[in-house]
């Protein structure tokens, strides 16, 4: 793992994804990429596949605007022994794939013990002014579905390694890439600003203040992990409050609930970009309260309304830095 981390140390999130996809295509002739506008010169809406169709002709399959249709095609390819990686241009369009994923892909895997190595990649989230139908975090629609695995990389891990891991699972995987992460540098060292330690354990990452013992835990995932890390730093510098931050990559099933050491915490806050009501955080916190009844918990996420385009309104709906910082501080006080 150390060799891989060093190899990607100077890379951005999008570059790590692209380089990993390239190496996977080189190593395994059964891997195909499927999606809208993924071939050159376009290379996908966020350019993740740019240049790859020229290197691997015939291995990237451009499709019409029919998410249900080409997701079904990919399921058939997986049943036949191939390893399709599907790109849904915006996660908002996952709604068009629900029948194929829920009633077909997961059933082949769960009911018939059919290996089904299909990974569905999709850019998720807002903070880009794209409006109500191109800014949503739709993964909450899929939590709890048997046979489906949901992964959300972040900049504190290697998204390319997460993608390789997803293919190796040999089962249907929803792979959530936050669109604000694509241009970000990966943070793969052991510290941040010399006083925040980074400990990568299994499928989650723990950020902790050096030489400080904390009884406060902030749980987050995906693109909003950046905000979680900023808040951790500022709470310590401005308020002298030490907070541990755990960044989950396997959203469902979430092994951290069984493996995580939560005994020392008194306060647990969940932070997600998706809607807060009945969301990922609410489910995580309920499971935590079942084990630790004396914990005080708080869920923070998007307000329960559509996501507007104007920047000030978008920041009102989505959990931006200022709002999250103030809500956590109020909760702790």
C-alpha positions as CSV (number, residue, x, y, z in Angstrom):
1,X,0.0,0.0,0.0
2,X,2.9,2.4,0.7
3,X,4.2,2.0,-2.8
4,X,0.7,2.9,-4.2
5,X,0.4,5.9,-2.0
6,X,3.8,7.3,-3.0
7,X,2.9,6.7,-6.7
8,X,-0.2,8.9,-6.4
9,X,1.3,11.4,-4.0
10,X,1.4,14.3,-6.5
11,X,-1.8,13.5,-8.2
12,X,-5.2,15.1,-8.3
13,X,-8.4,13.1,-7.6
14,X,-9.4,13.0,-11.3
15,X,-5.9,11.9,-12.3
16,X,-5.8,9.1,-9.9
17,X,-9.1,7.8,-11.2
18,X,-8.0,8.1,-14.8
19,X,-4.6,6.4,-14.3
20,X,-6.3,3.5,-12.4
21,X,-8.9,3.0,-15.1
22,X,-6.1,3.0,-17.7
23,X,-4.1,0.4,-15.7
24,X,-7.2,-1.7,-15.3
25,X,-8.0,-1.7,-19.0
26,X,-4.4,-2.7,-19.7
27,X,-4.4,-5.5,-17.2
28,X,-7.9,-7.0,-17.9
29,X,-9.4,-7.4,-21.4
30,X,-12.8,-8.1,-19.8
31,X,-13.2,-4.6,-18.5
32,X,-15.3,-2.2,-20.6
33,X,-16.4,1.4,-19.9
34,X,-20.0,2.3,-20.9
35,X,-21.7,5.8,-20.8
36,X,-22.7,9.0,-22.6
37,X,-20.0,11.0,-24.3
38,X,-17.1,9.1,-22.7
39,X,-15.0,8.8,-25.8
40,X,-12.7,11.4,-27.2
41,X,-12.6,14.2,-27.8
42,X,-15.1,14.8,-25.0
43,X,-14.0,12.2,-22.5
44,X,-17.0,12.4,-20.2
45,X,-18.8,15.3,-18.6
46,X,-16.0,15.7,-16.1
47,X,-13.2,14.4,-18.3
48,X,-12.4,11.3,-16.2
49,X,-12.1,9.1,-19.3
50,X,-10.4,11.7,-21.6
51,X,-7.8,10.1,-23.8
52,X,-8.7,6.5,-23.0
53,X,-10.8,5.7,-26.0
54,X,-7.8,6.6,-28.3
55,X,-5.6,4.2,-26.4
56,X,-8.2,1.4,-26.0
57,X,-10.4,1.5,-29.2
58,X,-13.6,-0.5,-28.7
59,X,-13.3,-0.8,-25.0
60,X,-15.2,2.4,-24.3
61,X,-18.8,2.1,-25.5
62,X,-20.6,5.5,-26.1
63,X,-24.4,5.3,-25.5
64,X,-27.6,7.2,-26.3
65,X,-29.2,9.1,-23.5
66,X,-30.9,6.0,-22.0
67,X,-29.6,5.3,-18.6
68,X,-32.0,2.4,-18.0
69,X,-31.0,0.9,-21.3
70,X,-27.2,0.9,-21.0
71,X,-27.3,0.0,-17.3
72,X,-29.3,-3.1,-18.4
73,X,-26.8,-3.7,-21.1
74,X,-24.0,-3.7,-18.5
75,X,-25.8,-6.1,-16.3
76,X,-26.1,-8.5,-19.2
77,X,-22.4,-8.1,-19.9
78,X,-21.6,-8.9,-16.3
79,X,-23.7,-12.0,-16.3
80,X,-21.8,-13.1,-19.4
81,X,-18.5,-12.8,-17.5
82,X,-17.4,-9.3,-18.5
83,X,-16.6,-6.5,-16.1
84,X,-18.5,-3.3,-17.1
85,X,-17.8,0.1,-15.5
86,X,-20.8,2.3,-16.2
87,X,-20.7,6.1,-16.0
88,X,-23.9,7.9,-15.2
89,X,-23.3,11.6,-16.2
90,X,-24.9,13.1,-13.1
91,X,-26.0,11.2,-10.0
92,X,-29.4,12.8,-10.4
93,X,-30.0,10.5,-13.4
94,X,-29.6,7.4,-11.2
95,X,-33.4,7.6,-10.8
96,X,-33.6,6.3,-14.3
97,X,-31.6,3.2,-13.4
98,X,-33.4,2.2,-10.2
99,X,-35.3,-0.7,-11.7
100,X,-32.2,-2.2,-13.3
101,X,-30.2,-1.9,-10.1
102,X,-32.8,-2.8,-7.5
103,X,-34.8,-5.4,-9.3
104,X,-32.2,-7.0,-11.5
105,X,-28.5,-6.5,-10.7
106,X,-28.9,-7.0,-6.9
107,X,-31.3,-9.9,-7.4
108,X,-28.9,-11.8,-9.7
109,X,-26.2,-11.4,-7.1
110,X,-28.2,-12.0,-3.9
111,X,-30.8,-14.6,-4.9
112,X,-29.0,-16.7,-7.5
113,X,-25.4,-16.4,-6.2
114,X,-24.4,-15.0,-9.6
115,X,-21.1,-13.1,-9.5
116,X,-21.9,-9.7,-11.0
117,X,-18.8,-7.4,-11.3
118,X,-20.6,-4.2,-12.3
119,X,-19.5,-0.8,-11.0
120,X,-21.7,2.3,-11.6
121,X,-19.7,5.5,-11.3
122,X,-21.5,8.8,-11.0
123,X,-20.6,12.4,-10.1
124,X,-22.6,13.6,-7.1
125,X,-23.3,16.7,-5.1
126,X,-23.7,20.5,-5.5
127,X,-21.8,23.7,-4.7
128,X,-21.4,24.2,-8.4
129,X,-24.6,26.2,-9.2
130,X,-26.0,23.5,-11.4
131,X,-29.5,23.7,-10.0
132,X,-32.2,21.3,-8.8
133,X,-31.7,18.4,-11.2
134,X,-27.9,18.4,-11.5
135,X,-26.8,18.9,-7.8
136,X,-28.3,16.2,-5.8
137,X,-26.8,13.4,-3.7
138,X,-28.9,10.5,-4.7
139,X,-27.2,7.7,-2.8
140,X,-29.7,7.9,0.0
141,X,-32.2,6.2,-2.4
142,X,-30.1,3.1,-2.4
143,X,-29.1,2.6,1.3
144,X,-30.2,-0.7,2.8
145,X,-30.7,-2.6,-0.5
146,X,-29.4,-6.2,-0.1
147,X,-26.7,-7.1,-2.6
148,X,-25.7,-3.5,-3.4
149,X,-22.4,-2.0,-2.2
150,X,-22.0,1.8,-2.0
151,X,-18.6,3.4,-2.0
152,X,-17.8,7.1,-1.8
153,X,-14.1,8.0,-2.1
154,X,-12.6,11.2,-0.7
155,X,-9.4,13.2,-1.1
156,X,-7.8,11.7,2.0
157,X,-7.7,8.3,0.3
158,X,-6.9,7.0,-3.2
159,X,-10.0,7.0,-5.3
160,X,-8.3,4.8,-7.9
161,X,-7.6,2.1,-5.3
162,X,-11.2,2.4,-4.2
163,X,-12.3,1.8,-7.8
164,X,-10.1,-1.3,-8.1
165,X,-11.5,-2.5,-4.8
166,X,-15.0,-2.0,-6.1
167,X,-14.4,-4.2,-9.2
168,X,-12.7,-6.9,-7.0
169,X,-15.9,-7.2,-4.9
170,X,-17.5,-9.1,-7.8
171,X,-20.9,-7.6,-7.0
172,X,-23.0,-4.6,-8.0
173,X,-21.3,-1.4,-6.7
174,X,-22.6,2.2,-6.7
175,X,-19.4,4.4,-6.8
176,X,-20.1,8.0,-5.7
177,X,-17.6,10.6,-6.9
178,X,-18.2,14.1,-5.7
179,X,-17.8,16.6,-8.5
180,X,-16.0,19.2,-6.3
181,X,-13.3,16.6,-5.6
182,X,-12.1,16.1,-9.2
183,X,-9.7,19.1,-9.2
184,X,-8.5,18.6,-5.7
185,X,-5.0,17.3,-4.8
186,X,-5.0,14.0,-2.9
187,X,-3.9,14.2,0.7
188,X,-2.1,10.9,1.3
189,X,0.5,11.7,3.9
190,X,0.4,11.0,7.6
191,X,-0.4,14.5,8.8
192,X,-2.1,17.7,7.9
193,X,-0.6,21.1,9.0
194,X,1.7,19.1,11.3
195,X,-0.8,18.7,14.1
196,X,-3.6,16.6,12.6
197,X,-2.7,12.9,12.3
198,X,-4.1,10.7,9.5
199,X,-4.7,7.1,10.3
200,X,-6.1,4.9,7.5
201,X,-7.7,1.8,9.0
202,X,-9.4,-0.8,6.8
203,X,-12.0,1.1,4.8
204,X,-12.1,4.4,6.8
205,X,-9.8,7.2,7.6
206,X,-9.4,8.8,11.1
207,X,-8.2,12.4,11.4
208,X,-7.2,13.2,15.0
209,X,-5.5,16.1,16.8
210,X,-2.0,15.1,17.8
211,X,-1.5,14.6,21.5
212,X,-5.1,15.4,22.3
213,X,-7.7,12.9,23.5
214,X,-11.2,13.8,22.2
215,X,-14.7,12.7,23.3
216,X,-16.3,14.2,20.2
217,X,-16.6,12.4,16.9
218,X,-17.6,13.8,13.5
219,X,-18.5,11.2,10.9
220,X,-18.6,12.1,7.2
221,X,-18.0,10.9,3.7
222,X,-17.3,11.9,0.1
223,X,-16.8,15.5,-1.1
224,X,-18.0,17.1,2.2
225,X,-15.0,15.4,3.9
226,X,-13.1,18.5,3.0
227,X,-15.4,20.7,5.1
228,X,-15.2,18.2,8.0
229,X,-11.4,18.5,8.0
230,X,-11.6,22.3,7.8
231,X,-14.0,22.4,10.8
232,X,-11.8,20.1,12.8
233,X,-8.9,22.4,12.3
234,X,-10.7,25.6,13.1
235,X,-12.5,24.3,16.1
236,X,-9.1,23.4,17.6
237,X,-7.4,26.7,16.6
238,X,-10.3,29.0,17.5
239,X,-12.1,27.2,20.3
240,X,-9.5,24.8,21.6
241,X,-12.0,21.9,21.0
242,X,-10.4,18.7,19.8
243,X,-12.6,16.7,17.5
244,X,-11.9,13.3,15.9
245,X,-13.1,13.0,12.3
246,X,-13.8,9.6,10.7
247,X,-14.3,9.5,6.9
248,X,-16.2,6.5,5.7
249,X,-15.7,5.1,2.2
250,X,-18.0,2.0,2.4
251,X,-21.3,3.7,3.0
252,X,-23.3,0.5,2.7
253,X,-22.7,-1.9,4.2
254,X,-20.9,0.2,6.8
255,X,-18.4,-2.0,8.6
256,X,-17.3,1.0,10.8
257,X,-20.4,0.5,13.0
258,X,-19.1,-3.0,14.0
259,X,-15.4,-2.3,13.9
260,X,-15.1,1.3,15.2
261,X,-14.0,2.1,18.7
262,X,-16.8,4.4,20.0
263,X,-16.5,3.8,23.7
264,X,-14.5,7.0,24.5
265,X,-17.0,9.4,22.8
266,X,-19.7,11.5,24.4
267,X,-20.8,13.4,21.3
268,X,-21.2,12.1,17.8
269,X,-22.1,14.3,14.8
270,X,-22.9,13.0,11.3
271,X,-22.2,15.3,8.3
272,X,-23.5,14.6,4.7
273,X,-24.3,16.6,1.6
274,X,-27.5,14.7,1.0
275,X,-30.8,15.5,2.7
276,X,-30.7,15.2,6.4
277,X,-34.2,13.8,7.1
278,X,-34.1,10.0,7.0
279,X,-30.6,10.2,5.4
280,X,-27.4,8.3,5.8
281,X,-26.4,10.2,9.0
282,X,-29.8,9.5,10.6
283,X,-29.4,5.8,10.0
284,X,-25.8,5.7,11.2
285,X,-26.6,7.6,14.4
286,X,-29.5,5.4,15.2
287,X,-27.3,2.3,15.0
288,X,-24.7,4.0,17.2
289,X,-27.4,4.9,19.8
290,X,-28.5,1.3,19.8
291,X,-25.0,0.4,21.1
292,X,-24.2,3.4,23.2
293,X,-27.4,4.8,24.7
294,X,-25.8,7.7,26.6
295,X,-24.2,9.3,23.5
296,X,-25.5,12.7,22.4
297,X,-25.9,12.8,18.6
298,X,-26.7,15.3,15.9
299,X,-27.2,14.9,12.2
300,X,-26.3,17.7,9.8
301,X,-27.1,17.6,6.0
302,X,-28.9,19.5,3.3
303,X,-32.2,21.2,4.2
304,X,-35.3,19.3,3.0
305,X,-36.0,21.2,-0.2
306,X,-34.7,21.4,-3.8
307,X,-31.3,22.8,-4.5
308,X,-31.4,26.3,-6.1
309,X,-28.9,27.6,-8.6
310,X,-28.1,31.1,-7.1
311,X,-25.0,30.7,-4.9
312,X,-26.4,32.3,-1.8
313,X,-29.5,30.1,-1.9
314,X,-27.5,27.0,-2.7
315,X,-25.3,27.6,0.3
316,X,-28.5,28.0,2.4
317,X,-29.8,24.6,1.4
318,X,-26.5,22.7,1.3
319,X,-24.3,22.2,4.4
320,X,-21.6,24.8,3.8
321,X,-18.6,25.5,6.1
322,X,-20.1,28.4,8.1
323,X,-23.5,26.7,8.8
324,X,-21.9,23.4,9.8
325,X,-19.3,25.1,12.0
326,X,-22.0,27.1,13.9
327,X,-24.3,24.1,14.2
328,X,-21.6,21.9,15.7
329,X,-20.5,24.6,18.1
330,X,-24.1,25.3,19.2
331,X,-24.6,21.5,19.7
332,X,-21.5,21.1,21.8
333,X,-22.3,24.2,24.0
